[in-house]
Amino acid sequence: MIIKPRKESLELKIMRYLRIRMNLSAEDEQYCFNLEKGYEGELKFDERLDELLLGRLVLNDLLLEHRNTLFQTDSLLISSGTNYLFEVKNYEGDFYVDGDRWYSMGGNEIKNPLLQLNRNESLLRQLLKALGCNIPVEAYLVFVNPEFHLYQAPLNQNIIFPTQLNRFLDKIKKQPSRLKNVHSTLAEQLLSLHLTDTPNFRLPDYHYDNLRKGIYCQRCCGFYDQQNTRLYFFCAKCGEKEDYETAVLRSVEEFKLLFPNDKITTNQIHEWSNFIKSKKTIRKVLLENFRTIGHGKYTYFE
């Protein structure tokens, strides 16, 4: 059973929005690409974990704190006899290890993912002990991309390569797991400890005046240049059709994430949407989907 499903991170969502509405530096483009690729890899692994859901509990993307130290888990699989902690990587290409350092074949040093895994394993074990849980923890670094290869890989580490993943999951699947109340209680405790306030993450500097205004197509990211009917937008670039209200609400949600301290008003969303002529139609969507605060020109929506 999936107790905490995986969702796109706030950081990834914002980077996607900024990539469409402004010119990112080469470094920020690469960072956004890495976030996308990492999320795709986690989704691939989630599909494989579906095979193990019977008699087991899964919590994804937990952000936890123990002794004033934050740590995040990609996937945690709770079974009757073992808690499995997975750090998932979607690396592509050839890499090699030299001592404790990891490099691409081009000679660029990258973060050693084993250090992150060991840190998270230690903090999780300490937290579980504080919660009164004595179920042992096994931590694994999982590579999901079949186009990845690691030369000089250490033999005494819990690393699962793409060619080993089937056998590894089959081994877990063959182990009987009968959950009791103690396991459900543990999952509920961890879920209650999950931090919803995301710590500061890396974003490029952006300002409202420097972002392109308008509503864009979800399929190709081309901006709509006109409202073809009262009910739909049609993308001139790819032919995609989108319901008017859905498009406006999507634009509002985007504005809220990019500018969380700004109030949602009819005038603001009219300007943000750029090409919609009628403020009345925008106001109608806001009235039907948000709570109205204030009166007259001081009205805003939450």
C-alpha positions as CSV (number, residue, x, y, z in Angstrom):
1,M,0.0,0.0,0.0
2,I,1.2,3.5,-0.9
3,I,0.9,5.7,2.2
4,K,2.6,8.7,0.7
5,P,2.5,9.0,-3.1
6,R,5.2,10.8,-5.0
7,K,4.5,14.3,-6.2
8,E,6.5,16.8,-8.3
9,S,8.6,19.0,-5.9
10,L,7.8,22.6,-5.6
11,E,11.3,23.4,-6.8
12,L,10.8,21.4,-10.0
13,K,7.4,23.1,-10.7
14,I,8.8,26.6,-10.3
15,M,11.8,25.8,-12.5
16,R,9.5,24.5,-15.2
17,Y,7.5,27.7,-15.1
18,L,10.6,29.9,-15.2
19,R,12.1,28.0,-18.1
20,I,9.0,28.8,-20.2
21,R,8.7,32.4,-19.1
22,M,12.3,33.6,-19.1
23,N,15.7,32.8,-20.5
24,L,17.6,30.7,-18.1
25,S,21.4,30.6,-17.9
26,A,23.1,27.5,-19.1
27,E,23.8,26.5,-15.5
28,D,20.1,26.9,-14.6
29,E,19.0,25.0,-17.7
30,Q,21.2,22.1,-16.6
31,Y,19.9,22.3,-13.1
32,C,16.3,22.1,-14.3
33,F,17.2,19.2,-16.6
34,N,18.7,17.4,-13.7
35,L,15.6,17.9,-11.6
36,E,13.4,16.6,-14.4
37,K,15.7,13.6,-15.0
38,G,15.8,12.8,-11.3
39,Y,12.0,12.9,-11.0
40,E,11.6,10.6,-14.1
41,G,14.0,8.1,-12.5
42,E,12.0,8.1,-9.3
43,L,8.8,7.5,-11.2
44,K,10.4,4.5,-13.0
45,F,11.4,3.1,-9.6
46,D,7.9,3.6,-8.3
47,E,6.5,1.5,-11.1
48,R,8.9,-1.3,-10.1
49,L,7.9,-1.0,-6.4
50,D,4.3,-1.7,-7.4
51,E,5.3,-5.4,-7.5
52,L,6.0,-5.3,-3.7
53,L,2.9,-3.5,-2.4
54,L,1.2,-6.6,-1.1
55,G,2.0,-6.8,2.6
56,R,4.2,-3.7,2.6
57,L,3.9,0.1,3.0
58,V,5.6,2.7,0.9
59,L,6.3,6.4,1.8
60,N,7.9,8.5,-0.9
61,D,9.8,11.8,-0.6
62,L,9.7,12.2,3.2
63,L,11.4,15.3,4.5
64,L,12.3,14.6,8.1
65,E,14.3,16.2,10.8
66,H,16.2,14.6,13.7
67,R,18.3,16.5,16.2
68,N,18.0,19.7,14.1
69,T,19.3,18.0,11.0
70,L,17.1,17.7,7.9
71,F,17.2,14.7,5.6
72,Q,15.1,13.5,2.7
73,T,14.3,10.0,1.6
74,D,13.4,9.0,-2.0
75,S,11.5,5.9,-1.1
76,L,10.9,4.0,2.2
77,L,9.5,0.5,2.0
78,I,8.2,-0.9,5.3
79,S,7.9,-4.6,5.6
80,S,7.3,-6.8,8.6
81,G,11.0,-7.6,9.1
82,T,12.9,-4.8,7.4
83,N,12.7,-1.1,6.6
84,Y,14.2,-0.6,3.1
85,L,15.6,2.9,2.4
86,F,16.2,3.7,-1.3
87,E,18.2,6.5,-2.8
88,V,17.3,6.5,-6.5
89,K,19.5,7.9,-9.3
90,N,18.8,8.3,-13.0
91,Y,22.4,8.9,-14.1
92,E,23.1,8.3,-17.8
93,G,26.5,7.6,-19.3
94,D,29.8,6.3,-18.1
95,F,31.3,7.2,-14.7
96,Y,34.1,5.8,-12.5
97,V,35.1,5.7,-8.9
98,D,38.5,6.7,-7.5
99,G,38.6,6.1,-3.8
100,D,35.7,8.0,-2.3
101,R,35.4,10.3,-5.3
102,W,33.1,9.8,-8.3
103,Y,33.8,11.2,-11.7
104,S,32.2,11.4,-15.2
105,M,34.4,10.0,-17.9
106,G,35.1,13.6,-18.9
107,G,36.9,14.0,-15.5
108,N,34.3,16.1,-13.8
109,E,33.8,15.2,-10.1
110,I,30.3,14.6,-9.0
111,K,28.8,14.2,-5.5
112,N,29.3,10.8,-4.1
113,P,25.8,9.4,-3.7
114,L,26.9,6.8,-1.2
115,L,27.8,9.6,1.3
116,Q,24.2,10.9,1.0
117,L,22.8,7.4,1.4
118,N,24.9,6.7,4.5
119,R,24.0,10.0,6.0
120,N,20.3,9.5,5.5
121,E,20.5,5.9,6.7
122,S,22.1,7.0,9.9
123,L,19.6,9.7,10.6
124,L,16.6,7.5,9.8
125,R,17.9,4.8,12.1
126,Q,18.3,7.3,14.9
127,L,14.8,8.7,14.3
128,L,13.3,5.2,14.3
129,K,15.0,4.3,17.5
130,A,13.6,7.5,19.1
131,L,10.1,6.4,17.9
132,G,10.6,3.1,19.6
133,C,11.0,1.1,16.4
134,N,13.6,-1.7,16.4
135,I,13.0,-3.0,12.9
136,P,16.3,-3.0,11.1
137,V,17.1,-0.6,8.3
138,E,18.7,-1.6,5.0
139,A,19.7,1.2,2.7
140,Y,20.4,0.8,-1.0
141,L,21.6,3.1,-3.8
142,V,19.5,2.2,-6.9
143,F,20.4,3.2,-10.5
144,V,17.5,2.8,-12.8
145,N,18.8,4.0,-16.2
146,P,20.0,1.1,-18.4
147,E,22.4,3.5,-20.2
148,F,24.4,4.0,-16.9
149,H,27.7,2.2,-16.2
150,L,30.1,2.7,-13.3
151,Y,33.7,1.6,-13.6
152,Q,35.7,0.5,-10.6
153,A,32.5,0.2,-8.6
154,P,33.0,-0.7,-4.9
155,L,32.0,-4.3,-4.2
156,N,31.2,-4.0,-0.5
157,Q,28.5,-1.3,-0.9
158,N,24.7,-1.7,-1.2
159,I,24.5,-0.6,-4.8
160,I,21.8,-1.9,-7.2
161,F,22.6,-1.5,-10.9
162,P,19.9,-1.6,-13.6
163,T,20.8,-5.2,-14.6
164,Q,20.5,-6.3,-11.0
165,L,17.2,-4.6,-10.2
166,N,14.9,-7.5,-11.3
167,R,16.8,-10.0,-9.1
168,F,16.9,-7.6,-6.2
169,L,13.2,-6.9,-6.2
170,D,12.4,-10.6,-6.7
171,K,14.4,-11.4,-3.6
172,I,12.4,-9.0,-1.5
173,K,9.1,-10.2,-3.0
174,K,9.9,-13.8,-2.0
175,Q,10.3,-12.8,1.6
176,P,7.0,-13.1,3.4
177,S,5.7,-9.9,5.0
178,R,2.7,-9.7,7.3
179,L,2.0,-6.3,8.6
180,K,0.7,-5.6,12.1
181,N,-0.5,-2.5,13.8
182,V,3.0,-1.5,14.8
183,H,3.9,-1.1,11.1
184,S,0.9,1.0,10.3
185,T,1.6,3.1,13.4
186,L,5.2,3.7,12.3
187,A,4.0,4.8,8.8
188,E,1.5,7.2,10.4
189,Q,4.2,8.6,12.7
190,L,6.6,9.2,9.9
191,L,3.9,10.8,7.8
192,S,3.0,13.1,10.7
193,L,6.7,14.1,11.0
194,H,7.0,15.0,7.3
195,L,7.8,18.6,6.9
196,T,5.6,20.4,4.4
197,D,7.5,23.7,4.6
198,T,10.2,23.1,2.0
199,P,13.6,24.5,3.0
200,N,15.3,27.1,0.9
201,F,16.2,25.7,-2.5
202,R,18.2,27.0,-5.4
203,L,16.2,29.2,-7.8
204,P,17.4,31.8,-10.3
205,D,16.6,35.4,-9.6
206,Y,13.3,36.4,-11.2
207,H,11.0,39.4,-11.1
208,Y,7.4,39.8,-12.3
209,D,8.3,42.5,-14.9
210,N,10.9,40.2,-16.5
211,L,8.6,37.2,-17.0
212,R,6.6,36.7,-20.1
213,K,2.9,37.0,-19.5
214,G,0.2,34.9,-21.0
215,I,-1.3,31.3,-20.8
216,Y,0.6,28.6,-22.6
217,C,-0.3,25.2,-24.0
218,Q,0.3,22.3,-21.6
219,R,1.4,20.1,-24.5
220,C,3.9,22.1,-26.4
221,C,4.4,25.2,-24.1
222,G,3.6,27.6,-26.9
223,F,1.7,30.6,-25.7
224,Y,-1.9,31.0,-26.8
225,D,-2.3,34.1,-28.9
226,Q,-6.0,34.4,-28.9
227,Q,-9.2,33.0,-27.2
228,N,-10.8,31.1,-30.1
229,T,-14.2,30.6,-28.4
230,R,-15.8,31.4,-25.0
231,L,-15.2,27.8,-23.9
232,Y,-11.8,26.8,-25.3
233,F,-8.3,27.8,-26.2
234,F,-6.8,26.3,-29.3
235,C,-3.0,26.1,-29.7
236,A,-1.9,27.4,-33.1
237,K,1.3,25.5,-32.7
238,C,0.2,22.0,-32.0
239,G,-3.6,22.0,-32.2
240,E,-4.2,21.2,-28.6
241,K,-7.5,22.3,-27.2
242,E,-8.0,23.3,-23.5
243,D,-11.0,24.2,-21.5
244,Y,-11.1,27.9,-20.7
245,E,-11.6,27.6,-17.0
246,T,-9.0,24.9,-16.7
247,A,-6.4,27.1,-18.5
248,V,-7.2,30.1,-16.3
249,L,-7.0,28.1,-13.0
250,R,-3.7,26.6,-14.2
251,S,-2.4,30.1,-14.8
252,V,-3.6,31.2,-11.3
253,E,-1.9,28.3,-9.7
254,E,1.3,29.1,-11.5
255,F,1.1,32.8,-10.3
256,K,0.6,31.6,-6.7
257,L,3.7,29.4,-6.7
258,L,5.9,32.1,-8.4
259,F,4.6,34.9,-6.2
260,P,3.3,33.4,-3.0
261,N,3.2,36.8,-1.2
262,D,1.1,38.6,-3.8
263,K,-2.7,38.7,-3.6
264,I,-4.9,37.0,-6.3
265,T,-7.1,39.7,-7.8
266,T,-9.1,40.0,-11.0
267,N,-6.8,42.8,-12.3
268,Q,-3.7,40.8,-11.4
269,I,-4.8,37.6,-13.2
270,H,-6.1,39.6,-16.1
271,E,-2.6,41.2,-16.5
272,W,-0.9,37.9,-15.9
273,S,-3.0,36.1,-18.5
274,N,-2.2,38.9,-20.9
275,F,-4.5,38.3,-23.9
276,I,-7.9,37.6,-22.3
277,K,-10.0,40.7,-23.1
278,S,-12.8,40.3,-20.6
279,K,-12.1,40.8,-16.9
280,K,-15.6,39.6,-16.2
281,T,-14.9,36.1,-17.3
282,I,-11.7,35.9,-15.2
283,R,-13.7,37.2,-12.2
284,K,-16.3,34.6,-12.8
285,V,-13.7,31.8,-12.7
286,L,-12.2,33.2,-9.5
287,L,-15.6,33.6,-7.8
288,E,-16.5,30.0,-8.6
289,N,-13.2,28.5,-7.4
290,F,-11.8,30.6,-4.6
291,R,-12.9,32.2,-1.4
292,T,-13.6,35.9,-1.7
293,I,-11.9,38.2,0.8
294,G,-12.9,41.9,1.1
295,H,-15.2,44.1,-0.9
296,G,-15.0,46.4,-3.9
297,K,-11.6,47.4,-5.2
298,Y,-10.0,45.7,-2.2
299,T,-11.4,42.3,-3.1
300,Y,-8.9,39.4,-3.5
301,F,-9.2,35.6,-3.6
302,E,-7.8,32.7,-1.6
